[in-house]
Amino acid sequence: MTNEMPLPPDIAAKLYASVLSDVLDGVGLRNQALRPFVRPLDDTLVLFGRARTGLYMSVYDAPEGENPYEIEIALVDDLKPGEVAVFGCDGPTERIAPWGELLTTAAMARGAVGCLTDGLVRDVRQIRELSFPVFHGGIGPLDSAGRGRMMNMDQPIDCGGVRVASGDYVFGDVDGVVVIPQASADKVFAKALEKVAAENATRDELLAGRTLGEVYEKFGVL
């Protein structure tokens, strides 16, 4: 479970995945961008929040009398405002679809701000109507029961090729998703805001007629 700490102000409005990826590279964290098959259901929405992780594994039956959703339900019911459900399904996968309309509705009621999974998502039309940010590894109609099961929650997982722990920050937009480790978050966000300011100044001078070489020499961003 993550601490109930406020999210950094204006991050979702001011930053974007590519600048965060650049800054993460610059501080030596070069494996923080999820693989490009993970895409948003709605290109216009930004995903930003603190991760709550769940790990899935493939199964091949649903024994009668067992609740195949037990841990999944526990995680969603325990989501706090500002948190993102992050489900690792060893994707890309054709079998495990852990997220749909009802989990979206339950997560929204808890104040959660999105879902990230390298598994499949379903009920796409209904989720888009709710304007809830969901980043996924594919779309399919399959129920996860008898195909995949959450085995534990709030343990470090691999999602889309990146290690994620509960409490880490996740940021996603149309360019992709990056994970900002909790221990490095303050430094990364501060450097990213500085880089955005330099990029804005670079753009202004380019529009004023300065050459790219001149502006790069002055601001050092590209």
C-alpha positions as CSV (number, residue, x, y, z in Angstrom):
1,M,0.0,0.0,0.0
2,T,1.2,3.5,-0.8
3,N,1.3,6.4,1.6
4,E,-1.5,8.9,1.2
5,M,0.7,11.8,0.1
6,P,-0.4,14.5,-2.3
7,L,0.8,14.3,-5.8
8,P,3.2,16.9,-7.1
9,P,1.2,19.9,-8.3
10,D,0.6,20.5,-12.0
11,I,2.7,17.5,-13.1
12,A,0.0,16.1,-15.4
13,A,-0.6,19.5,-17.0
14,K,3.0,20.6,-17.4
15,L,5.0,17.4,-18.1
16,Y,4.8,14.7,-20.8
17,A,6.2,11.2,-21.2
18,S,9.1,12.1,-23.5
19,V,10.6,14.8,-21.3
20,L,10.3,12.5,-18.2
21,S,12.0,9.7,-20.2
22,D,14.9,12.1,-21.2
23,V,15.4,13.1,-17.5
24,L,15.3,9.5,-16.3
25,D,18.0,8.7,-18.9
26,G,20.0,11.7,-17.6
27,V,20.0,10.4,-14.0
28,G,21.0,6.9,-15.1
29,L,17.5,5.3,-15.1
30,R,17.5,4.1,-18.7
31,N,14.9,1.3,-18.5
32,Q,11.8,3.2,-17.3
33,A,9.7,3.4,-20.5
34,L,7.3,0.6,-21.1
35,R,7.5,-1.2,-24.4
36,P,5.6,0.5,-27.2
37,F,2.8,-2.1,-27.5
38,V,1.3,-0.6,-24.3
39,R,-1.1,2.1,-25.6
40,P,-3.8,4.4,-24.3
41,L,-7.5,3.6,-24.8
42,D,-8.0,7.4,-25.3
43,D,-5.1,9.4,-26.8
44,T,-6.3,12.6,-25.3
45,L,-6.1,11.5,-21.7
46,V,-3.0,11.7,-19.4
47,L,-2.3,9.0,-16.8
48,F,-0.5,10.2,-13.7
49,G,-0.5,8.7,-10.2
50,R,1.1,6.3,-7.7
51,A,1.2,2.6,-8.5
52,R,-0.7,-0.2,-6.8
53,T,0.7,-3.4,-8.2
54,G,-0.9,-6.7,-9.0
55,L,0.8,-9.8,-10.5
56,Y,-1.1,-12.2,-12.7
57,M,-0.2,-15.6,-13.9
58,S,-1.8,-17.8,-16.6
59,V,-4.2,-20.5,-15.4
60,Y,-6.1,-23.0,-17.4
61,D,-9.3,-23.7,-15.3
62,A,-11.6,-22.0,-12.8
63,P,-12.3,-24.6,-10.1
64,E,-15.9,-24.6,-8.9
65,G,-16.5,-22.8,-5.7
66,E,-13.3,-20.7,-5.8
67,N,-13.4,-16.9,-6.3
68,P,-10.9,-16.3,-9.2
69,Y,-11.1,-12.5,-8.6
70,E,-10.4,-12.6,-4.8
71,I,-7.0,-10.7,-4.8
72,E,-8.0,-8.5,-7.7
73,I,-11.2,-7.4,-5.8
74,A,-9.1,-6.7,-2.6
75,L,-6.7,-4.5,-4.5
76,V,-9.4,-2.4,-6.3
77,D,-11.4,-2.0,-3.1
78,D,-8.3,-0.7,-1.3
79,L,-7.3,1.9,-3.9
80,K,-6.8,5.4,-2.6
81,P,-7.3,8.8,-4.3
82,G,-4.5,9.5,-6.7
83,E,-3.5,5.8,-7.2
84,V,-3.2,3.8,-10.4
85,A,-3.9,0.1,-10.6
86,V,-0.9,-1.5,-12.3
87,F,-1.4,-5.1,-13.4
88,G,1.5,-7.2,-14.7
89,C,0.3,-10.0,-17.0
90,D,3.6,-11.0,-18.7
91,G,2.3,-9.2,-21.8
92,P,1.8,-9.0,-24.7
93,T,-0.7,-11.7,-24.1
94,E,-3.7,-13.1,-25.9
95,R,-5.3,-14.7,-22.8
96,I,-5.5,-12.4,-19.8
97,A,-7.9,-9.4,-19.8
98,P,-7.8,-8.1,-16.2
99,W,-9.6,-4.8,-16.8
100,G,-13.0,-3.7,-17.9
101,E,-16.0,-1.4,-17.2
102,L,-16.9,-2.7,-13.7
103,L,-13.3,-2.4,-12.4
104,T,-13.1,1.0,-13.9
105,T,-16.3,2.1,-12.1
106,A,-15.1,0.6,-8.8
107,A,-11.7,2.3,-9.1
108,M,-13.3,5.7,-9.9
109,A,-15.5,5.4,-6.9
110,R,-12.4,5.0,-4.7
111,G,-10.7,8.1,-6.2
112,A,-8.2,6.1,-8.3
113,V,-6.9,7.9,-11.4
114,G,-6.2,5.2,-13.9
115,C,-5.1,1.7,-14.9
116,L,-1.9,0.5,-16.5
117,T,-1.6,-3.1,-17.7
118,D,0.4,-5.1,-20.2
119,G,-2.6,-7.4,-20.4
120,L,-5.8,-7.0,-22.4
121,V,-8.7,-4.6,-21.7
122,R,-12.4,-5.0,-22.6
123,D,-15.6,-3.0,-22.4
124,V,-13.7,-0.3,-24.4
125,R,-16.7,1.8,-25.4
126,Q,-18.0,2.1,-21.9
127,I,-14.5,2.9,-20.4
128,R,-14.0,5.6,-23.0
129,E,-17.4,7.2,-22.1
130,L,-16.1,7.4,-18.5
131,S,-13.0,9.3,-19.5
132,F,-10.9,7.1,-17.2
133,P,-7.2,6.8,-18.3
134,V,-6.4,3.2,-19.2
135,F,-3.2,2.0,-20.8
136,H,-3.3,-1.5,-22.1
137,G,-1.4,-4.2,-24.0
138,G,-4.3,-5.1,-26.3
139,I,-8.0,-5.3,-26.6
140,G,-10.1,-8.4,-26.3
141,P,-13.4,-9.7,-25.0
142,L,-12.1,-12.5,-22.9
143,D,-13.0,-13.0,-19.2
144,S,-9.9,-13.6,-17.1
145,A,-11.5,-16.3,-15.1
146,G,-9.9,-19.6,-16.1
147,R,-7.2,-17.8,-18.1
148,G,-5.4,-15.6,-15.6
149,R,-5.4,-14.9,-11.9
150,M,-3.9,-12.3,-9.7
151,M,-1.5,-14.1,-7.4
152,N,-0.4,-11.2,-5.2
153,M,-0.7,-7.5,-4.7
154,D,1.7,-4.7,-3.7
155,Q,4.8,-6.6,-4.7
156,P,7.3,-5.4,-7.3
157,I,6.2,-6.6,-10.7
158,D,7.3,-6.4,-14.4
159,C,4.8,-4.5,-16.5
160,G,5.6,-3.9,-20.2
161,G,9.3,-4.6,-19.6
162,V,9.7,-2.2,-16.6
163,R,9.9,-3.0,-12.9
164,V,7.2,-1.3,-10.9
165,A,6.6,-1.2,-7.2
166,S,3.7,0.1,-5.3
167,G,4.4,3.8,-4.5
168,D,6.3,4.5,-7.7
169,Y,4.8,7.1,-10.0
170,V,3.5,6.2,-13.5
171,F,3.0,8.8,-16.2
172,G,1.4,8.0,-19.5
173,D,0.3,10.0,-22.6
174,V,0.0,9.4,-26.3
175,D,3.8,8.9,-26.5
176,G,3.9,6.1,-24.1
177,V,4.3,5.3,-20.4
178,V,7.2,5.9,-18.0
179,V,7.7,4.7,-14.4
180,I,9.4,7.1,-12.0
181,P,10.8,5.2,-8.9
182,Q,9.5,6.7,-5.7
183,A,13.0,7.3,-4.4
184,S,14.0,9.4,-7.4
185,A,10.7,11.2,-7.9
186,D,11.5,14.6,-6.4
187,K,14.7,15.0,-8.4
188,V,13.2,13.7,-11.6
189,F,10.1,16.0,-11.5
190,A,12.2,19.0,-10.6
191,K,14.6,18.4,-13.5
192,A,11.7,17.7,-15.9
193,L,10.1,21.0,-15.1
194,E,13.4,22.7,-15.8
195,K,13.7,20.9,-19.1
196,V,10.2,21.9,-20.1
197,A,11.1,25.6,-19.4
198,A,14.2,25.3,-21.6
199,E,12.3,23.6,-24.4
200,N,9.7,26.4,-24.3
201,A,12.5,29.0,-24.6
202,T,14.0,27.0,-27.4
203,R,10.7,26.9,-29.3
204,D,10.2,30.7,-28.9
205,E,13.7,31.5,-30.3
206,L,13.2,29.0,-33.2
207,L,9.9,30.7,-34.1
208,A,11.7,34.1,-33.9
209,G,14.2,32.9,-36.6
210,R,17.2,31.7,-34.7
211,T,18.9,28.6,-36.1
212,L,18.6,25.2,-34.4
213,G,22.4,25.1,-33.9
214,E,22.3,28.6,-32.2
215,V,19.5,27.7,-30.0
216,Y,20.9,24.3,-29.0
217,E,24.2,25.9,-28.1
218,K,22.3,28.4,-25.8
219,F,19.8,26.0,-24.1
220,G,21.3,22.5,-24.7
221,V,17.9,20.8,-25.3
222,L,16.6,19.1,-28.4
